[in-house]
């Protein structure tokens, strides 16, 4: 079975990595912590990648952008639950240090992905440097009158 296009996105793979790391970190918590904070943390982390996937499958740029914004919100929620988990001594320093770089990379990647949705890359070197391309719909003026 071929992989859907969203699975090829680096931002999606990073979200998937975060969700798996959080799953591993919370899997051995005692039942009360797991059922309260752990459940919320795992759901928020899973939501980041799920929203990237859903947005990619919606078929329109506005819908895709909307779901990426929801994914950003879920990432913020992850940060909230991680902070509480650390304060309540459910996560140790090593676990937080393993998660923090993923989160720090994922935020900017989500923003970059959001900005890229619907943009058509240009092959013109002039456009890459930021120079304006001459309009194609106008004819050049002639001096013959």
C-alpha atoms as an extended CHARMM CRD file, in Angstrom:
* protein
*
       145  EXT
         1         1  UNK       CA              0.0000000000        0.0000000000        0.0000000000  PROA      1               0.0000000000
         2         2  UNK       CA              1.5120000000        3.3820000000       -0.9710000000  PROA      2               0.0000000000
         3         3  UNK       CA              2.1720000000        5.9240000000        1.7450000000  PROA      3               0.0000000000
         4         4  UNK       CA             -0.1150000000        8.9680000000        1.7780000000  PROA      4               0.0000000000
         5         5  UNK       CA              1.6370000000       12.2280000000        0.8550000000  PROA      5               0.0000000000
         6         6  UNK       CA              1.4760000000       13.6960000000        4.3600000000  PROA      6               0.0000000000
         7         7  UNK       CA              3.6900000000       10.8900000000        5.6800000000  PROA      7               0.0000000000
         8         8  UNK       CA              6.5000000000       12.1700000000        3.4920000000  PROA      8               0.0000000000
         9         9  UNK       CA              6.4210000000       15.5800000000        5.1720000000  PROA      9               0.0000000000
        10        10  UNK       CA              9.2840000000       16.1900000000        7.5850000000  PROA      10              0.0000000000
        11        11  UNK       CA              6.9410000000       18.1980000000        9.8320000000  PROA      11              0.0000000000
        12        12  UNK       CA              4.6180000000       15.1960000000       10.0720000000  PROA      12              0.0000000000
        13        13  UNK       CA              7.4750000000       12.7900000000       10.8520000000  PROA      13              0.0000000000
        14        14  UNK       CA              8.6830000000       15.1490000000       13.5750000000  PROA      14              0.0000000000
        15        15  UNK       CA              5.1710000000       15.3090000000       15.0720000000  PROA      15              0.0000000000
        16        16  UNK       CA              5.0200000000       11.5220000000       14.9640000000  PROA      16              0.0000000000
        17        17  UNK       CA              8.3710000000       11.3120000000       16.7480000000  PROA      17              0.0000000000
        18        18  UNK       CA              7.1440000000       13.6790000000       19.4770000000  PROA      18              0.0000000000
        19        19  UNK       CA              3.9710000000       11.6310000000       19.9850000000  PROA      19              0.0000000000
        20        20  UNK       CA              5.9290000000        8.3850000000       20.2490000000  PROA      20              0.0000000000
        21        21  UNK       CA              8.4330000000        9.8690000000       22.7120000000  PROA      21              0.0000000000
        22        22  UNK       CA              5.5930000000       11.1410000000       24.8940000000  PROA      22              0.0000000000
        23        23  UNK       CA              3.8660000000        7.7700000000       24.7480000000  PROA      23              0.0000000000
        24        24  UNK       CA              7.0530000000        6.1010000000       25.9450000000  PROA      24              0.0000000000
        25        25  UNK       CA              7.5640000000        8.6710000000       28.6960000000  PROA      25              0.0000000000
        26        26  UNK       CA              4.0410000000        8.3000000000       30.1070000000  PROA      26              0.0000000000
        27        27  UNK       CA              3.5300000000        4.5520000000       29.7010000000  PROA      27              0.0000000000
        28        28  UNK       CA              4.8500000000        3.6390000000       33.1610000000  PROA      28              0.0000000000
        29        29  UNK       CA              3.1460000000        6.3830000000       35.1850000000  PROA      29              0.0000000000
        30        30  UNK       CA              0.9600000000        5.3180000000       38.0940000000  PROA      30              0.0000000000
        31        31  UNK       CA             -2.7550000000        4.9790000000       37.2040000000  PROA      31              0.0000000000
        32        32  UNK       CA             -4.0180000000        8.3110000000       38.5590000000  PROA      32              0.0000000000
        33        33  UNK       CA             -1.3130000000       10.3340000000       36.7740000000  PROA      33              0.0000000000
        34        34  UNK       CA             -1.7400000000        8.3210000000       33.5880000000  PROA      34              0.0000000000
        35        35  UNK       CA             -5.5330000000        8.7350000000       33.5430000000  PROA      35              0.0000000000
        36        36  UNK       CA             -5.4320000000       12.4800000000       34.1760000000  PROA      36              0.0000000000
        37        37  UNK       CA             -2.3390000000       14.3380000000       32.9750000000  PROA      37              0.0000000000
        38        38  UNK       CA             -0.9480000000       11.4540000000       30.9110000000  PROA      38              0.0000000000
        39        39  UNK       CA             -4.1020000000       11.0100000000       28.8770000000  PROA      39              0.0000000000
        40        40  UNK       CA             -4.2880000000       14.7440000000       28.1090000000  PROA      40              0.0000000000
        41        41  UNK       CA             -0.6040000000       14.9020000000       27.1810000000  PROA      41              0.0000000000
        42        42  UNK       CA             -0.7830000000       11.9020000000       24.8500000000  PROA      42              0.0000000000
        43        43  UNK       CA             -3.9760000000       13.1630000000       23.1850000000  PROA      43              0.0000000000
        44        44  UNK       CA             -2.4600000000       16.6130000000       22.5900000000  PROA      44              0.0000000000
        45        45  UNK       CA              0.7310000000       15.1070000000       21.1470000000  PROA      45              0.0000000000
        46        46  UNK       CA             -1.2030000000       12.7140000000       18.9030000000  PROA      46              0.0000000000
        47        47  UNK       CA             -3.3510000000       15.6340000000       17.7520000000  PROA      47              0.0000000000
        48        48  UNK       CA             -0.4000000000       17.4970000000       16.2130000000  PROA      48              0.0000000000
        49        49  UNK       CA              0.2800000000       14.8140000000       13.6010000000  PROA      49              0.0000000000
        50        50  UNK       CA             -3.3940000000       13.9140000000       13.1970000000  PROA      50              0.0000000000
        51        51  UNK       CA             -4.2440000000       17.4970000000       12.2540000000  PROA      51              0.0000000000
        52        52  UNK       CA             -1.3930000000       17.6850000000        9.7580000000  PROA      52              0.0000000000
        53        53  UNK       CA             -2.7330000000       14.4930000000        8.1720000000  PROA      53              0.0000000000
        54        54  UNK       CA             -6.3540000000       15.6430000000        8.1750000000  PROA      54              0.0000000000
        55        55  UNK       CA             -5.5040000000       19.0320000000        6.7040000000  PROA      55              0.0000000000
        56        56  UNK       CA             -3.5020000000       17.4420000000        3.9110000000  PROA      56              0.0000000000
        57        57  UNK       CA             -6.4640000000       15.2350000000        3.0440000000  PROA      57              0.0000000000
        58        58  UNK       CA             -9.0850000000       17.9840000000        2.9700000000  PROA      58              0.0000000000
        59        59  UNK       CA             -8.3460000000       18.9790000000       -0.6120000000  PROA      59              0.0000000000
        60        60  UNK       CA             -8.2510000000       22.7340000000       -0.2320000000  PROA      60              0.0000000000
        61        61  UNK       CA             -5.5460000000       25.1340000000        0.8390000000  PROA      61              0.0000000000
        62        62  UNK       CA             -7.7740000000       27.0370000000        3.3190000000  PROA      62              0.0000000000
        63        63  UNK       CA             -8.8150000000       23.7930000000        5.0280000000  PROA      63              0.0000000000
        64        64  UNK       CA             -5.2320000000       22.5690000000        5.1360000000  PROA      64              0.0000000000
        65        65  UNK       CA             -4.0710000000       25.8520000000        6.6990000000  PROA      65              0.0000000000
        66        66  UNK       CA             -6.8880000000       25.6760000000        9.2480000000  PROA      66              0.0000000000
        67        67  UNK       CA             -5.8130000000       22.2180000000       10.3990000000  PROA      67              0.0000000000
        68        68  UNK       CA             -2.1480000000       23.2230000000       10.6090000000  PROA      68              0.0000000000
        69        69  UNK       CA             -3.2190000000       26.0730000000       12.9040000000  PROA      69              0.0000000000
        70        70  UNK       CA             -5.0560000000       23.5240000000       15.0400000000  PROA      70              0.0000000000
        71        71  UNK       CA             -1.8650000000       21.4310000000       15.0990000000  PROA      71              0.0000000000
        72        72  UNK       CA              0.0180000000       24.4930000000       16.3970000000  PROA      72              0.0000000000
        73        73  UNK       CA             -2.5620000000       24.8530000000       19.1480000000  PROA      73              0.0000000000
        74        74  UNK       CA             -2.1070000000       21.1990000000       20.0550000000  PROA      74              0.0000000000
        75        75  UNK       CA              1.6520000000       21.7200000000       20.2500000000  PROA      75              0.0000000000
        76        76  UNK       CA              1.0630000000       24.5630000000       22.7120000000  PROA      76              0.0000000000
        77        77  UNK       CA             -1.1710000000       22.2460000000       24.7150000000  PROA      77              0.0000000000
        78        78  UNK       CA              1.6300000000       19.6560000000       24.7560000000  PROA      78              0.0000000000
        79        79  UNK       CA              3.9460000000       22.2900000000       26.2190000000  PROA      79              0.0000000000
        80        80  UNK       CA              1.3840000000       23.0630000000       28.9290000000  PROA      80              0.0000000000
        81        81  UNK       CA              0.9910000000       19.4210000000       29.9450000000  PROA      81              0.0000000000
        82        82  UNK       CA              4.7450000000       18.8210000000       29.8230000000  PROA      82              0.0000000000
        83        83  UNK       CA              5.3250000000       21.7270000000       32.1730000000  PROA      83              0.0000000000
        84        84  UNK       CA              2.7580000000       20.3880000000       34.6300000000  PROA      84              0.0000000000
        85        85  UNK       CA              4.1660000000       16.8730000000       34.3090000000  PROA      85              0.0000000000
        86        86  UNK       CA              7.6230000000       18.1340000000       35.1800000000  PROA      86              0.0000000000
        87        87  UNK       CA              6.3780000000       20.2790000000       38.0780000000  PROA      87              0.0000000000
        88        88  UNK       CA              4.5090000000       17.2650000000       39.4670000000  PROA      88              0.0000000000
        89        89  UNK       CA              7.6460000000       15.1440000000       39.0930000000  PROA      89              0.0000000000
        90        90  UNK       CA              6.0740000000       12.8040000000       36.5790000000  PROA      90              0.0000000000
        91        91  UNK       CA              8.8500000000       13.5400000000       34.0720000000  PROA      91              0.0000000000
        92        92  UNK       CA             12.5210000000       13.7160000000       34.9610000000  PROA      92              0.0000000000
        93        93  UNK       CA             15.2300000000       16.0040000000       33.5730000000  PROA      93              0.0000000000
        94        94  UNK       CA             16.4310000000       13.4130000000       31.0600000000  PROA      94              0.0000000000
        95        95  UNK       CA             12.9470000000       12.9320000000       29.5920000000  PROA      95              0.0000000000
        96        96  UNK       CA             12.3770000000       16.6770000000       29.3060000000  PROA      96              0.0000000000
        97        97  UNK       CA             15.7830000000       17.1540000000       27.6650000000  PROA      97              0.0000000000
        98        98  UNK       CA             14.8820000000       14.4960000000       25.0960000000  PROA      98              0.0000000000
        99        99  UNK       CA             11.5120000000       16.1270000000       24.2990000000  PROA      99              0.0000000000
       100       100  UNK       CA             12.5430000000       19.7890000000       24.3070000000  PROA      100             0.0000000000
       101       101  UNK       CA             14.5970000000       19.7880000000       21.0640000000  PROA      101             0.0000000000
       102       102  UNK       CA             11.7500000000       18.1080000000       19.1950000000  PROA      102             0.0000000000
       103       103  UNK       CA              9.2910000000       20.7470000000       20.3960000000  PROA      103             0.0000000000
       104       104  UNK       CA             11.7040000000       23.5860000000       19.6260000000  PROA      104             0.0000000000
       105       105  UNK       CA             12.0930000000       22.3080000000       16.0690000000  PROA      105             0.0000000000
       106       106  UNK       CA              8.4470000000       21.4230000000       15.5040000000  PROA      106             0.0000000000
       107       107  UNK       CA              7.0310000000       24.8930000000       16.2070000000  PROA      107             0.0000000000
       108       108  UNK       CA              9.0290000000       26.6800000000       13.4880000000  PROA      108             0.0000000000
       109       109  UNK       CA              8.4780000000       23.7860000000       11.0670000000  PROA      109             0.0000000000
       110       110  UNK       CA              4.7160000000       24.0400000000       11.5510000000  PROA      110             0.0000000000
       111       111  UNK       CA              4.9320000000       27.7790000000       10.8480000000  PROA      111             0.0000000000
       112       112  UNK       CA              7.0160000000       27.1900000000        7.7270000000  PROA      112             0.0000000000
       113       113  UNK       CA              4.6250000000       24.5000000000        6.5270000000  PROA      113             0.0000000000
       114       114  UNK       CA              1.6800000000       26.8190000000        7.1240000000  PROA      114             0.0000000000
       115       115  UNK       CA              3.3290000000       29.5590000000        5.0500000000  PROA      115             0.0000000000
       116       116  UNK       CA              4.1290000000       27.1190000000        2.2450000000  PROA      116             0.0000000000
       117       117  UNK       CA              0.6090000000       25.7680000000        1.7560000000  PROA      117             0.0000000000
       118       118  UNK       CA             -0.6910000000       26.8750000000       -1.6140000000  PROA      118             0.0000000000
       119       119  UNK       CA              2.5650000000       28.4560000000       -2.7520000000  PROA      119             0.0000000000
       120       120  UNK       CA              3.9070000000       27.3290000000       -6.0960000000  PROA      120             0.0000000000
       121       121  UNK       CA              7.6860000000       27.1670000000       -6.1510000000  PROA      121             0.0000000000
       122       122  UNK       CA              9.2530000000       29.2480000000       -8.9010000000  PROA      122             0.0000000000
       123       123  UNK       CA             12.0910000000       27.9420000000      -11.0200000000  PROA      123             0.0000000000
       124       124  UNK       CA             13.1400000000       31.4280000000      -12.0660000000  PROA      124             0.0000000000
       125       125  UNK       CA             16.4190000000       32.5010000000      -10.3930000000  PROA      125             0.0000000000
       126       126  UNK       CA             15.3050000000       36.1390000000      -10.5210000000  PROA      126             0.0000000000
       127       127  UNK       CA             12.2290000000       35.3530000000       -8.4420000000  PROA      127             0.0000000000
       128       128  UNK       CA             14.3310000000       33.4220000000       -5.9600000000  PROA      128             0.0000000000
       129       129  UNK       CA             16.4450000000       36.5310000000       -5.3710000000  PROA      129             0.0000000000
       130       130  UNK       CA             13.2980000000       38.5770000000       -4.8790000000  PROA      130             0.0000000000
       131       131  UNK       CA             13.3470000000       40.5080000000       -8.1630000000  PROA      131             0.0000000000
       132       132  UNK       CA             10.0180000000       41.1000000000       -9.8200000000  PROA      132             0.0000000000
       133       133  UNK       CA              9.2650000000       39.2810000000      -13.0140000000  PROA      133             0.0000000000
       134       134  UNK       CA              7.9580000000       41.3730000000      -15.8970000000  PROA      134             0.0000000000
       135       135  UNK       CA              4.2090000000       41.0190000000      -16.4030000000  PROA      135             0.0000000000
       136       136  UNK       CA              3.4360000000       38.5880000000      -19.2000000000  PROA      136             0.0000000000
       137       137  UNK       CA              0.0740000000       39.9880000000      -20.2090000000  PROA      137             0.0000000000
       138       138  UNK       CA              1.3840000000       43.3120000000      -21.5620000000  PROA      138             0.0000000000
       139       139  UNK       CA              2.8400000000       43.6900000000      -25.0270000000  PROA      139             0.0000000000
       140       140  UNK       CA              6.0200000000       45.6860000000      -25.4650000000  PROA      140             0.0000000000
       141       141  UNK       CA              5.4750000000       49.1800000000      -26.8680000000  PROA      141             0.0000000000
       142       142  UNK       CA              6.6810000000       49.8810000000      -30.3470000000  PROA      142             0.0000000000
       143       143  UNK       CA              7.9650000000       53.1950000000      -31.6860000000  PROA      143             0.0000000000
       144       144  UNK       CA              6.2250000000       52.6930000000      -35.0340000000  PROA      144             0.0000000000
       145       145  UNK       CA              3.1950000000       55.0140000000      -35.3130000000  PROA      145             0.0000000000
